[in-house]
Amino acid sequence: MVLLSIVCILIGALLGLRFRVLVLVPTTAICIFLVSLVGLSSGAGAAWTVIAAVIASALLQIGYLGGVAMSFFVAEAHRPKTAIVPRRILDRVAASTRR
């Protein structure tokens, strides 16, 4: 269960760094299917398999939020601190000061 938790969080974080939120729909469906398949084939009860699938999908979404937060903070750290003025505005200002 710990390995499943770590894998779900890491996959969610990778998805959060790269994709939009709609990627969670098929990914969560695949996650629930795989966890249910492994749980039922290993002889675990249906209740434990459902609990594991719900926890895995929740951790996938928590990892996604962490990836989005990381992406936001990295982008914010690399944003230039000065305002970028378009070249055409600079040319207009320069032309008006020469007259």
N, C-alpha and C positions, 0 to 999 in steps of 0.2 A: 504494500500500500504506500510505503514511503517512496519507493522508486516511481510508482505511478504518479504520485503527487509532484515530485520533482520534474518528471518528464512533462506533465501537463502544464506546469507553470512555465517551464522553459519554452515549450512550443507556443504557448500563448504570448509570451514576451517577444518571441521572434515574429509572430504574426502582427503584433502591435507595432513593431518597428517598421514593418513594410507595407501592410495592407490596411484598408478601411474596415469599418465595423461589420459590414455585411459578410466578411469572410468567416465570422464566427458561426453563422448558421450551418453551413455544410461541415465545418470543422467540429462543431459540437455534436452534430448527428453522427459523424464518423466515430468520434470519441465514444459516444454512448453505445454505438453498435459494437465496437471492438471490445470495450470493457464488458459488455453483456455477453459477448461471445466467449471471451476468456473466462469470465466468472462462471458461466453455466457449464462450460466444458471441463473446468477443473473440479467440478463437484460442489461448488459453493451453493448455498441456498439462494432462492430467488430474492429474498429480502436483502441479503448482504450484497447481491449483485446490483440491485436497484440503488442501494445506498452508495456503493462504490461508483456507479455510473453518474449519480447526481453530484457526488463530491468531485469526481474527475472533471465534469463539465463546469462546475463552479470554479475550480482551480484554473481551468483553461481560460475562463473569462477574467479571473483576477490577474493572471499572467498577462493577458492582453492589455488590461488597464495599466499594468506596470510598464509594459513596452511602449504604450502611447505616452505615458508620463516621461519615460526616459527620452523618447524621441523629442518631446516638447522641450525638455530642459537642455538637451544637447543643442537643438536648433537655436534656442534662446541664448545660449552661451557663445555661439558662433556668429550671432547677428552683430553687424557693425554698430558701434555706439553713436556714430555721427549720421546725420541725415544725408541721404544721397540725393543730390539735386540733378535733374536731367540737364543734359548739355545745352538744349535749346533755351532753357531758362537762364542759364549762366551767360549765354551769348546775348540775350536781350538785356540783361543787367549791365553787361560790359558795354554794349552799344549805347545804352541810355546814359551812362556816366561819362562817355566821351563827348557828348554834345554840349 
